[in-house]
Amino acid sequence: MDLGWIEPAEVPDVGGPDNNALLWPVLAATLRSDFLELAPEAFWSAGWNATRREEVREDCIRRLNAGEVDFMLAAGTWAGQDLANDRHNVPLTVCAVSNAVFSGIIQSPLVSGRDHVHAKSDPERYVRMTRLFYNLFGFKRLGITYEDSPDGRVHAGVREIEQVSREFGFEVVRCLAPFVGVDIATCEEKVIACQEELAPQVDAAIIPVHRGVNPRVMSRILAPYFARRIPTFSQQGSLEVRRGVLMGMTLGRGAFRQVGTFHAKAAASAFHGIPVGRLPLVFEDPRGLALNRETARRIGFTVPPGLDLVAEDVFDAIAPDLGD
């Protein structure tokens, strides 16, 4: 809309972050443009079902090669991995990926490797988070939960955490929990069990990007750390800090708009015939700190003078689990 390709309008509040399948057809039916058509049927999602992933990928690529789509938005690691290839030549931009390089979507932080593939690259994101956490607490044993798979390690930033552990000399204590191939209830229970296993072994913990980490069970995830007064750091940021994680890096004010503009400009370039793979890839997320004062009080952490003043999001209470 800001770039003039779609007429200004309110974006419908439909679906939510876990169900974009509801939003897409509403956008297709309501948004107006003299230049673009949002194809209502051109929405694919495997729903974190590894069995369906191949079927979804093949159907999407078949449609791309049929000339029915001129530009694709690939949201998430699976979508980026399945479409960042030479099986089609439709321009696409990949968003919402923890590390597009380690996921094999782009060649390097500066080089796409394919003229039709564009992705946001911020290779130091998890490194910055872990360094900040260590500089505040100087922990000796840091806990992390992730799925034991290439995708699982990328989602949780395991390689970056290991890099910082070598830099400062702390130990990474791991617990493995699946996030694909199981139903959401099982996924959540595995993550909760991991926190109960890790808490007696560590003096700090990362609350990772993981399908089993969500607002429905945050109090159960954090309970073992509250019991032992252990500081926690959220890779997701403010939404989890609001529900009791001590702190996290959060996108700065207005940052989602900036990220959206980054991807929108890639789309506009494709509409003008510019190869998107030759566009800049590096976009360092504007970052701020999220802090929960009530969590700090409960674990006995004295917030350093000025830290809560520079934090962008400061919470004085712990929000209940979603649905409570």
C-alpha positions in Angstrom: 0.0 0.0 0.0 2.8 2.4 1.0 4.5 1.8 -2.3 1.4 2.4 -4.4 0.8 -1.1 -5.7 -2.4 -1.7 -3.6 -5.1 0.9 -2.7 -4.9 1.9 1.0 -7.3 -0.1 3.2 -7.5 -1.6 6.7 -6.0 -5.1 6.8 -8.7 -7.4 8.1 -8.2 -8.9 11.6 -8.6 -12.5 10.6 -6.9 -15.7 11.4 -4.0 -14.7 13.6 -0.3 -15.7 13.4 -1.0 -19.5 13.5 -3.7 -19.5 10.8 -2.9 -17.3 7.8 -4.9 -19.7 5.7 -8.0 -17.8 6.9 -6.5 -14.4 6.2 -5.3 -14.9 2.6 -8.6 -15.4 0.9 -10.1 -12.4 2.7 -7.2 -10.3 1.5 -7.7 -11.6 -2.0 -11.4 -10.7 -1.9 -11.2 -7.3 -0.3 -7.9 -5.5 -1.4 -8.1 -3.5 -4.6 -5.3 -2.8 -7.1 -5.0 -1.8 -10.7 -1.7 -3.7 -10.9 -1.9 -6.8 -8.7 -4.1 -9.8 -8.1 -3.8 -11.8 -4.9 -4.7 -15.3 -6.1 -7.1 -16.7 -3.5 -6.2 -20.3 -4.3 -2.4 -19.7 -4.3 -1.9 -20.4 -0.6 0.1 -23.5 0.5 1.0 -24.7 3.9 2.0 -28.1 5.2 1.0 -27.2 8.7 4.2 -28.6 10.2 3.2 -32.0 8.9 6.3 -33.6 7.4 4.2 -36.1 5.5 2.2 -33.4 3.7 5.3 -31.3 3.0 6.3 -33.1 -0.2 2.7 -33.0 -1.6 2.4 -29.3 -0.8 5.8 -28.5 -2.4 5.1 -30.4 -5.6 1.7 -28.8 -6.1 3.1 -25.4 -5.6 6.0 -25.9 -8.0 3.7 -27.4 -10.6 1.5 -24.2 -10.4 4.6 -22.0 -10.6 5.8 -23.7 -13.7 2.3 -23.4 -15.2 2.8 -19.7 -15.3 -0.1 -19.0 -12.9 1.9 -17.0 -10.4 4.3 -14.1 -11.0 5.7 -13.6 -7.5 5.8 -15.7 -4.3 6.1 -14.9 -0.7 7.7 -17.8 1.2 7.0 -17.6 4.9 9.2 -19.7 7.1 12.1 -22.1 6.8 10.3 -25.0 5.2 8.7 -22.7 2.5 12.0 -21.1 1.8 13.9 -24.4 1.5 11.2 -25.9 -0.7 11.1 -23.0 -3.2 14.7 -21.7 -3.2 15.8 -24.0 -6.0 16.1 -24.2 -9.8 12.9 -26.2 -10.3 11.1 -23.0 -11.2 12.1 -19.4 -11.9 9.3 -17.4 -10.3 10.7 -14.5 -8.2 10.3 -15.0 -4.5 11.3 -13.4 -1.2 11.6 -15.5 1.9 10.6 -14.1 5.3 10.4 -15.3 8.9 13.5 -17.5 8.7 15.9 -17.8 11.7 19.0 -18.1 9.4 18.6 -18.2 5.7 22.2 -19.2 5.1 22.4 -22.2 7.5 18.9 -23.3 6.1 20.4 -23.5 2.7 18.1 -20.9 1.2 20.8 -18.4 0.2 24.5 -19.0 -0.5 25.9 -16.4 2.0 24.7 -13.4 3.9 25.6 -11.2 0.9 25.0 -13.6 -2.0 21.7 -15.2 -2.9 23.1 -17.7 -5.4 19.9 -17.5 -7.6 18.6 -14.6 -9.5 15.0 -15.4 -8.5 15.5 -15.9 -4.8 15.6 -13.1 -2.2 15.7 -13.5 1.6 16.3 -11.4 4.7 19.7 -12.1 6.2 20.7 -11.2 9.7 23.4 -13.7 10.6 24.4 -12.1 13.9 20.9 -12.1 15.4 21.3 -15.0 17.9 24.9 -14.1 18.5 23.8 -10.6 19.7 21.2 -12.2 22.0 23.5 -14.7 23.6 26.3 -12.2 24.2 23.8 -9.8 25.9 22.5 -12.5 28.1 26.0 -13.6 29.1 27.3 -10.1 29.7 24.5 -9.6 32.3 24.7 -12.9 34.1 28.1 -14.5 33.4 26.6 -18.0 33.5 28.7 -21.1 33.4 26.0 -23.6 32.2 23.4 -22.4 29.7 20.3 -24.6 28.9 18.8 -24.9 25.4 16.0 -27.0 24.0 15.7 -27.9 20.3 14.8 -30.6 17.9 17.7 -32.8 16.8 17.5 -32.0 13.1 19.1 -29.5 10.8 15.9 -27.4 10.9 15.6 -27.7 14.7 19.2 -26.5 15.2 18.7 -23.5 12.9 15.4 -22.5 14.6 17.1 -22.4 18.0 20.3 -20.8 16.8 22.4 -23.7 18.2 25.4 -22.9 16.0 25.4 -19.3 17.0 25.0 -20.2 20.7 27.9 -22.6 20.4 30.0 -19.8 18.9 29.4 -17.5 21.8 30.0 -20.4 24.3 33.5 -20.9 22.8 34.1 -17.1 22.9 33.2 -16.9 26.7 33.9 -20.4 27.9 30.5 -21.4 29.2 29.0 -24.9 28.7 25.8 -25.5 26.6 23.5 -28.0 28.2 21.0 -29.5 25.7 17.7 -31.2 25.8 16.0 -32.5 22.7 12.3 -32.1 21.9 10.6 -32.7 18.5 8.6 -29.9 16.9 7.5 -31.8 13.7 5.9 -35.2 13.2 4.0 -34.9 16.5 0.7 -33.2 17.5 0.9 -29.9 19.3 0.0 -31.3 22.7 2.9 -33.8 22.5 5.2 -31.1 21.3 4.3 -28.9 24.3 4.7 -31.7 26.8 8.1 -32.6 25.4 9.3 -29.0 25.8 7.9 -28.7 29.3 9.7 -32.0 30.2 12.9 -30.6 28.9 12.7 -27.5 31.1 12.2 -29.8 34.1 15.3 -31.7 33.1 17.4 -28.7 32.4 16.6 -26.5 35.4 18.6 -28.6 38.0 21.6 -28.6 35.7 22.0 -24.9 34.6 22.3 -21.4 35.9 20.6 -19.7 32.9 18.3 -20.9 30.1 17.3 -19.9 26.6 13.6 -20.1 25.8 13.9 -21.1 22.2 12.0 -20.6 18.9 10.1 -23.9 19.0 6.6 -25.0 18.1 6.1 -26.3 21.6 6.8 -22.9 23.2 3.6 -20.9 23.0 1.4 -18.7 25.2 -0.9 -21.7 26.2 1.8 -23.4 28.3 4.3 -20.6 29.2 3.7 -20.9 33.0 4.5 -24.6 32.9 7.6 -24.0 30.8 8.9 -21.4 33.2 7.9 -23.0 36.5 11.1 -25.1 37.0 13.2 -21.9 36.5 11.1 -19.8 38.9 11.5 -22.6 41.5 15.3 -22.4 41.2 15.5 -18.6 40.6 17.2 -19.1 37.2 17.2 -16.3 34.7 15.6 -16.9 31.3 16.0 -15.3 27.9 13.4 -15.5 25.1 14.5 -15.8 21.5 11.0 -14.6 20.4 11.0 -11.4 22.5 8.2 -9.4 24.0 5.2 -11.7 23.8 7.1 -14.3 25.9 8.6 -11.8 28.3 5.1 -10.5 28.9 4.2 -14.0 30.1 7.1 -14.4 32.5 10.4 -14.9 30.6 12.9 -12.5 32.3 14.1 -10.8 29.2 14.6 -11.0 25.4 15.6 -9.0 22.4 12.6 -7.6 20.7 12.1 -5.9 17.4 12.3 -2.1 18.0 9.2 0.1 17.8 8.0 0.2 14.2 10.4 -2.6 13.2 7.7 -4.9 11.8 6.8 -2.1 9.4 10.5 -1.8 8.4 10.8 -5.6 7.8 7.6 -5.5 5.8 8.9 -2.6 3.7 12.1 -4.6 3.1 10.1 -7.5 1.6 7.7 -5.2 -0.2 10.5 -3.4 -2.0 11.8 -6.8 -3.2 8.3 -7.6 -4.6 8.2 -4.2 -6.3 11.6 -4.8 -7.9 10.3 -8.2 -9.2 7.2 -6.4 -10.7 9.6 -4.1 -12.5 11.6 -7.0 -13.9 14.7 -6.6 -11.6 16.2 -10.0 -10.5 15.5 -10.1 -6.8 18.5 -12.3 -6.2 20.7 -9.3 -7.0 19.0 -7.1 -4.3 20.6 -6.4 -0.9 20.0 -9.3 1.5 21.3 -8.0 4.8 18.7 -6.4 7.1 19.8 -6.2 10.7 16.6 -6.2 12.8 16.1 -3.0 14.7 16.5 -4.3 18.2 15.5 -3.3 21.7 15.3 -5.0 25.1 12.2 -6.5 26.7 12.2 -6.9 30.4 9.8 -8.3 33.0 10.3 -6.6 36.4 8.0 -9.1 38.2 10.1 -12.0 37.0 13.2 -10.2 38.1 11.7 -9.8 41.6 10.7 -13.4 41.8 14.1 -14.8 40.9 16.0 -12.2 43.0 17.6 -10.4 40.1 18.5 -6.7 40.8 17.9 -4.9 37.5 21.1 -2.8 36.8 20.5 0.9 37.1 19.2 2.3 33.8 18.6 -1.1 32.2 14.8 -0.8 32.5 15.0 2.7 31.3 16.6 1.8 28.0 14.4 -1.3 27.5 11.7 -0.7 24.9 9.2 -3.1 26.5 9.0 -3.3 30.3 6.4 -5.4 32.1 5.4 -5.0 35.7 3.3 -8.2 35.9 3.2 -11.6 34.4 0.4 -12.2 32.0 -1.6 -15.5 32.4 -1.4 -18.3 29.9 -3.5 -17.8 26.8 -6.9 -19.2 27.6 -6.6 -18.9 31.4 
